[in-house]
Amino acid sequence: MAAADRIRLTGIRVDAAHGVYPEEKLRPQPFLIDVEASLRPRPDSDELATTVDYSVLAAAIAETASTGSVDLIETLAERVAATCLADVRIEAVEVTVHKPQAPMPVPVTGVSVTITRRSQQ
């Protein structure tokens, strides 16, 4: 099995107006996003240019998650995965979107969805 490098970003927080209920579209609420990106093999180097800059990746994820509005956190996770996979150095990504203030009929500490996607390249 070949060695795989992974970058893990945990708890990227965005406030956004996602949800199926009208009130969720009117008032932003917090979302937390975890991403684990599997990288393509890279040269043995200590240069940032040879890998994924996780600060740039985190900013792109936050921009994607806070732009527009979707009904489902599954759709939000798909958008985040597509943003990550737009970087050709990323061959696969696991995205978890947490919605800690999801409107629920019983008390819960949050709702989340996790997806895994691979590059088609």
N, C-alpha and C positions, 0 to 999 in steps of 0.2 A: 504494500500500500504506500502510495506516495505521500510525502509530508505535505501538510496543508497549513498555510498561515491563515489566521482568522483575526479580524478586528471586531471587538464587541463594544457597542455603545449602549449604555443602560440609563434609562430614565430621562430621555430627551423630552422636556416638557414644552408643550404648546397649549395655548388657549385658543379654541376654535369653536365654530358653530356647526358641529356635526350632530346628526341624530334624526330620527324619524318623526319626532313630535314637533309641532310648530314652535313651542316655547324654546326648544333646543336650537332652533334656527335663529332665534332672536337674541339669545344671550350666550356668549362664549363660555365654555367650561373647560377644565383641564383635561388633557390627554397626555399619557406617558407612553413613550415609544422606545422599545428595545430592539436593537438590530445586531445580528451576528453575520458578518460578511466573510465568506470564504474567498481568498484571493488566488489568482493565478500565480504560478511560480514566477519568482522575480530573481534578478541577478543578485549574487552575494555582494551587497553594498550597504553602506551606512547613509545613503543619500535619500532624502525624503521623496525626491522625484521618482524613485523606483518603486514606490508603494502608494497606497491610498492615504492621503492626508485626512486623518479622522476629524479634524476641526472643520475642514471643507465639507466632508460627508455629513457631519452633524448639522451644519448650516443648511445644506441642501434638503435634508430630511425635514428640518423645522419649517423651511419655506414651503415645501410641498404640503405638509400637514396643516399649515395654517392658512393656506390659500383655498378659496372656494368653500363649498359645503357639500357633504355627501350624507346620505341617510345611514349607511351601514359602516361599522368599523372594519368590516371585511374589505369594503371598497377602499377605505383609507389605507389599510395594510397593503393592498395591491398597488396603490399609487406610490407608497413609500418604497416598496420592492422595485418598482419600475425605475424610480429615481436612482436607487442604488445600482441596479444592473445597467444603467446608462454609462457607468464607468467600466470600460472594457477590462480593467484589471480585476473586477469582481466577477467570479464565476457562479456564485450561488449566494443566496441571502435568506436568513430567517428573520421575520419581522413579527413582533408582538406589539399590539396596540392595546393599552389599558385605558378604560374609561371609568375612573374612580367615582364619578358622580352620576352614573347612569340611573335614570328614573326606574325604580323597581318597586313591585308591590310588597316586597319583604326586605328587611335590612341586609345589605351585602357590602363588603368593603370595596367592591369593584367588579367590573366585567372586563374580560380580555379575549382577544382572538390572536392566534398565531398561524402564520402561513410560511411556507418554504417555497422559494422559486429559484430556478436555474437560468443562466444566460442561454440564449438560443444561438450564440456565436460559437 
